[in-house]
Amino acid sequence: MVVAEQSSNPGGGEPVSRGGAISAVIVDAICDWLVEQALGEPQLESLFAGCCRQLHAAGVPLARAMVGYSTLHPLYRSKTLIFSPDEPLQVVPHGHDEEANEAWRRSPLRYMMENGISMMRRRLAGEGAMVDFPVLEEFRDEGFTDYFAYLVSFDGRQTIGENPSGMIGSWTTEVPGGFTDDQLAVLIRVQRQLAVATKVRVKDEIAGNVLSAYLGPEAGRKVLAGSIRRGDGDRIHAVVWYSDLRESTQLAARMSHEEFLALLNDYFECTAGAVLDNGGEVLRFVGDAVLAIFPVSDERQMAAASRNVVSAVREALRRRDALEATGKPVKFGIALHLGDVLFGNIGVPARLEFSVIGPCANEVARIEELTKALSRPVLVSGDLAAALDGVALVDLGSHPLKGVGAPLQIFGLEADASS
């Protein structure tokens, strides 16, 4: 363990020994609770807040506690949790594009990471005060008297350094004289157990994040729950969405790779983004096509799925129009269908995909092919049209579909007369 310049007896002054010792039984109970939490499935937020509350109740006068950790998530690279006894826990995500601000560059935690320091104590008031970082000046001005920070690596290294696998944290108090030696000893012991529990929960969070990003939240939950073998799955009733980018071959031929990739992502923001924002689940990207579902288990959910899928369509078209107004040629067709599908694992035993299969999934892709022939950006099957209350539709007649035995009745949205 490497400890920074200031110890519990800074500058040779009188040692701190205020207050009675905290019962070892209580400390053991907090550590045991953290082990139980590591073995269970609580959110990291509730684990950290619960640990802080128990420390506070045991006699460690916490005025503020912080923990930060790196994760894998499409939207953010790390999170910070901040505890105060009389306020709700703050959860602060840090995005991938978020540049290190001046406060972080001049923070004690950044200093510790760059200099291989695993623990640092700073008194903020009194004879032995050492306020050598801007944030410590802010804490002192807010009435804090003591600051104790730590770094823990999750891969066995001495300190985190530039390695993102680990956690950083700090404890502060506002009692006169700061933390006692006994309270610091408790914090050091408990934070080791907190680090173990945090590592377990972070690994679980990362697994959930990755599966949700690549499979979708519901499919990800099913896989984590054990649906890992080929053939595992359930028959479900769902509104099925299929959208496809128009003229993608021509666009790819005349645009650079970077431009076409940017256009694809704009298109996916229009379609898949609208689905996700309206309660649907994106199952897969088939080249430049999007396959998604709005599951239906009863009449109430049918009504909600109907509202949500119509809202998603309107939002997708709104985003398309906004892009085209900026000169980006984004055109696509959307097909909507309703029916039973098998929601489960397909593929070979060593390489699986969680998706939907069945006639409904095949038919919705064929319906989308009609959007060009009928000059309609959105087409709705007769099965779904019968369930859409309050939505103005235009009957476009019965149409044969490639590979489908009987023709299907097709409808368009009344407001969308051309593609």
HUHU-V823666 format. One record per backbone hydrogen bond with DSSP energy under -0.5 kcal/mol. NH is the residue of the N-H (numbers start at 1). CO is the residue of the C=O. If there is no record, write none. Layout:
# HUHU-V823666
nh	co
NH	CO
NH	CO
This chain:
# HUHU-V823666
nh	co
3	1
4	119
7	5
10	7
12	9
13	10
16	8
27	23
28	24
29	25
30	26
31	27
32	28
33	29
34	30
35	31
36	32
37	33
38	34
39	35
40	36
42	37
47	43
48	44
49	45
50	46
51	47
52	48
53	49
54	50
55	51
56	52
57	53
58	54
59	55
59	56
60	55
61	59
62	60
63	172
64	172
65	83
66	170
67	81
68	168
69	79
70	164
70	166
71	77
73	71
73	76
77	94
78	94
79	69
80	92
81	67
82	90
83	65
84	87
87	84
90	82
92	80
92	90
93	91
94	78
95	93
96	75
98	95
99	97
105	101
106	102
107	104
111	107
112	108
113	109
114	110
115	111
116	112
116	113
117	112
118	2
118	116
119	2
120	149
121	6
122	147
124	145
125	145
129	126
130	123
132	130
136	133
137	133
138	134
139	135
140	136
141	137
142	138
143	140
144	139
145	173
146	173
147	122
148	171
149	120
150	169
151	118
152	167
154	165
163	160
166	164
167	152
168	68
169	150
170	66
171	148
172	64
173	146
178	175
181	16
184	180
185	181
186	182
187	183
188	184
189	185
190	186
191	187
192	188
192	189
193	189
194	190
195	191
196	192
197	193
198	194
199	195
200	196
201	197
202	198
203	199
204	200
205	201
206	202
207	203
208	204
209	205
210	206
211	207
212	208
213	209
214	210
215	211
216	211
216	212
220	216
221	217
222	218
223	219
224	220
225	221
226	223
227	222
228	226
231	345
232	229
234	343
236	234
236	341
237	296
238	339
239	294
240	238
240	337
241	292
242	335
243	290
244	333
245	288
246	331
248	245
251	247
252	248
253	249
254	250
255	251
260	256
261	257
262	258
263	259
264	260
265	261
266	262
267	263
268	264
269	265
270	266
271	267
272	268
273	268
275	271
276	272
277	273
278	274
278	275
279	276
280	275
281	293
283	281
283	291
284	291
286	284
286	289
287	285
288	286
289	286
290	243
291	284
292	241
292	290
293	281
294	239
296	237
302	298
303	299
304	300
305	301
306	302
307	303
308	304
309	305
310	306
311	307
312	308
313	309
314	310
315	311
316	312
317	313
318	314
319	315
320	316
321	317
322	318
323	319
324	320
325	321
326	322
326	323
327	324
328	323
329	327
330	328
331	329
333	244
334	377
335	242
336	379
337	240
339	238
341	236
342	357
343	234
343	341
344	342
344	355
345	232
346	353
348	351
351	348
353	346
355	344
355	353
357	342
360	340
362	358
363	359
364	360
365	361
366	362
367	363
368	364
369	365
370	366
370	367
371	368
372	369
373	369
374	370
375	372
376	371
379	334
380	411
381	336
382	409
385	381
386	382
387	384
388	384
388	385
389	387
391	388
392	390
393	391
394	412
396	394
396	410
399	408
404	401
408	399
410	397
411	380
412	394
413	378
414	392
416	413
417	415
